[in-house]
Amino acid sequence: MAQTLNCDLAILGGGLSGSLIALAFARLRPEISLLLVEQGPVLGGNHLWSFFDSDITPASRWLIDPLITHRWPQGHEVRFPTYRRTLATAYNSIASAQLDTHARQALGNRVILDAEAVQVMPDRVTLADGREIAARAVIDARGGGDLSALDCGWQKFVGQALRLTSPHGLDRPVIMDATVDQIDGYRFVYLLPFDDHTIFVEDTYYSNDPALDVPALTDRIAAYASARGWNVQQITHQESGVLPVVHGGDFDRFWPKTDSVARAGVRAALFQPMTGYSLPDAVEAALWLADQPLDNLGHATRARAAAHWRSGSYYRLLGKMLFRAARPDQRWRIFDRFYRLSPNLIARFYSGRSTWADRIRILCGRPPVPIRSAMRALLSPSV
Ligand SMILES: Cc1cc2nc3c(=O)[nH]c(=O)nc-3n(C[C@H](O)[C@H](O)[C@H](O)COP(=O)(O)OP(=O)(O)OC[C@H]3O[C@@H](n4cnc5c(N)ncnc54)[C@H](O)[C@@H]3O)c2cc1C
């Protein structure tokens, strides 16, 4: 007979959001028995997640600090064809291997790996190997899922950590080097100096097309490194991603009211619509969840996600301008203009906390896209 596992809380998906929820419960509600169910052989997959200090409140840092693998207190830089700018906000990166190590140490036998959830109900889960989990509450944190109800552009990238034969000379991250040839939309290179001989180089595109030509991008990374005079001894890590930049859509279709399974992470559309980044929302949601009663979690998480969706309408409107109004080879001008604004406004933008004054400031002045295309994009339905 198939085995039944009993717990108070079953968290499906041991990625960023599911792991953070499990860690938050383990610390704040140790009396709750939980299981974290991941289909892969490790927690977190193969990712590097980065964030600014301004993305996470000091009170929430305890959850994320043990995961940080690189930190640059000296701030970060952006580069555009006619200027460079250094911003003082510190930057941090988390390697998924560290999430795996830390979460497995903290959670022990509460982690179930190589276990695919095939049937999910608000209080019951069936795994592919036939095991059942009976729980007071289930949280579905299985990542993106079906995005067909959302209108998306794409932020796509390939990143490689390069071990060089001599020092690269950078002492802080360059989060956008947009001095490169503009191909397939807005293109920039993202640089993280891990140590004086190792640099993470990511070739990134804001594109209308989600197709990712990995060999072409790795060739461009090699060309970029060579143009900088960097001699590559070894590629120590590679990752790729295609993140939705959501500029419209129907939340009720994405998460129907009749679906009463609680959700978290990208599964609940908890990300900054313009960047596709979910880490700040994942931290906040984990701490919020650990403060909720387990009954009726489906309703509570949907109400919170719907409010988050509504609060993202301004960013979706900007996304619409970017993908529908700006000519792909001119998209860089929007970022070029944005990065001339105040550092605090930029920090609030990335954390999804833009004030009304910020919103007006971002849009006012001579628009970096043709005004008629901007109006057409703004007036078309589905923000
Ligand atoms: C390469 C890459 C880099 C990124 N970098 C950043 C960044 O720097 N900063 C940032 O904020 N965001 C970043 N993002 C975007 C976003 O934050 C991540 O995608 C983040 O991992 C999403 O978290 P999540 O928990 O919702 O989903 P995921 O982390 O994708 O986790 C979902 C988990 O569910 C598991 N799963 C799926 N189906 C099942 C099933 N049936 N049964 C059991 N388990 C299942 C998956 O294996 C996976 O481990 C990045 C994305 C990618 C792809």
The ligand as a MOL file (V3000), in Angstrom:
LIG
                    3D

  0  0  0     0  0            999 V3000
M  V30 BEGIN CTAB
M  V30 COUNTS 53 58 0 0 0
M  V30 BEGIN ATOM
M  V30 1 C 19.0530 31.8260 -13.9060 0
M  V30 2 C 18.1000 32.7510 -13.1580 0
M  V30 3 C 18.6170 33.8140 -12.4340 0
M  V30 4 C 17.7510 34.6770 -11.7440 0
M  V30 5 N 18.2940 35.7000 -11.0320 0
M  V30 6 C 17.4950 36.4400 -10.2370 0
M  V30 7 C 18.0620 37.4310 -9.3860 0
M  V30 8 O 19.2640 37.7060 -9.4530 0
M  V30 9 N 17.2540 38.1100 -8.5140 0
M  V30 10 C 15.9140 37.8540 -8.4590 0
M  V30 11 O 15.2000 38.4430 -7.6320 0
M  V30 12 N 15.3490 36.9740 -9.3250 0
M  V30 13 C 16.0990 36.2540 -10.1890 0
M  V30 14 N 15.5300 35.3330 -11.0110 0
M  V30 15 C 14.0730 35.2890 -11.1260 0
M  V30 16 C 13.3390 34.5840 -9.9710 0
M  V30 17 O 13.6220 35.1980 -8.7540 0
M  V30 18 C 13.7340 33.1390 -9.8950 0
M  V30 19 O 13.2430 32.4950 -11.0340 0
M  V30 20 C 13.2560 32.4250 -8.6190 0
M  V30 21 O 13.9930 31.2460 -8.5080 0
M  V30 22 C 11.7800 32.1480 -8.6030 0
M  V30 23 O 11.4610 31.5600 -7.3610 0
M  V30 24 P 10.3130 30.4830 -7.1890 0
M  V30 25 O 10.5200 29.8630 -5.8710 0
M  V30 26 O 9.0070 31.0750 -7.5000 0
M  V30 27 O 10.5910 29.4020 -8.3300 0
M  V30 28 P 11.8470 28.4540 -8.4790 0
M  V30 29 O 13.0200 28.9790 -7.7580 0
M  V30 30 O 11.9670 28.1640 -9.9290 0
M  V30 31 O 11.4010 27.1440 -7.6880 0
M  V30 32 C 10.4120 26.2640 -8.1410 0
M  V30 33 C 10.8450 24.8750 -7.6950 0
M  V30 34 O 9.7550 23.9800 -7.8550 0
M  V30 35 C 10.2540 22.7440 -8.3080 0
M  V30 36 N 9.1430 22.0330 -8.9280 0
M  V30 37 C 8.5140 22.3250 -10.1060 0
M  V30 38 N 7.5220 21.4430 -10.3360 0
M  V30 39 C 7.5240 20.5720 -9.2860 0
M  V30 40 C 6.7440 19.4480 -8.9560 0
M  V30 41 N 5.7470 19.0150 -9.7380 0
M  V30 42 N 7.0030 18.7860 -7.8020 0
M  V30 43 C 8.0040 19.2050 -6.9760 0
M  V30 44 N 8.8000 20.2620 -7.2560 0
M  V30 45 C 8.5490 20.9440 -8.3840 0
M  V30 46 C 11.3580 23.1450 -9.2750 0
M  V30 47 O 12.2550 22.0870 -9.5140 0
M  V30 48 C 11.9850 24.3160 -8.5370 0
M  V30 49 O 13.0400 23.9250 -7.6970 0
M  V30 50 C 16.3530 34.4640 -11.7560 0
M  V30 51 C 15.8450 33.4140 -12.5170 0
M  V30 52 C 16.7030 32.5730 -13.2160 0
M  V30 53 C 16.1110 31.4460 -14.0400 0
M  V30 END ATOM
M  V30 BEGIN BOND
M  V30 1 1 1 2
M  V30 2 1 2 3
M  V30 3 2 2 52
M  V30 4 2 3 4
M  V30 5 1 4 5
M  V30 6 1 4 50
M  V30 7 2 5 6
M  V30 8 1 6 7
M  V30 9 1 6 13
M  V30 10 2 7 8
M  V30 11 1 7 9
M  V30 12 1 9 10
M  V30 13 2 10 11
M  V30 14 1 10 12
M  V30 15 2 12 13
M  V30 16 1 13 14
M  V30 17 1 14 15
M  V30 18 1 14 50
M  V30 19 1 15 16
M  V30 20 1 16 17
M  V30 21 1 16 18
M  V30 22 1 18 19
M  V30 23 1 18 20
M  V30 24 1 20 21
M  V30 25 1 20 22
M  V30 26 1 22 23
M  V30 27 1 23 24
M  V30 28 2 24 25
M  V30 29 1 24 26
M  V30 30 1 24 27
M  V30 31 1 27 28
M  V30 32 2 28 29
M  V30 33 1 28 30
M  V30 34 1 28 31
M  V30 35 1 31 32
M  V30 36 1 32 33
M  V30 37 1 33 34
M  V30 38 1 33 48
M  V30 39 1 34 35
M  V30 40 1 35 36
M  V30 41 1 35 46
M  V30 42 1 36 37
M  V30 43 1 36 45
M  V30 44 2 37 38
M  V30 45 1 38 39
M  V30 46 1 39 40
M  V30 47 2 39 45
M  V30 48 1 40 41
M  V30 49 2 40 42
M  V30 50 1 42 43
M  V30 51 2 43 44
M  V30 52 1 44 45
M  V30 53 1 46 47
M  V30 54 1 46 48
M  V30 55 1 48 49
M  V30 56 2 50 51
M  V30 57 1 51 52
M  V30 58 1 52 53
M  V30 END BOND
M  V30 END CTAB
M  END
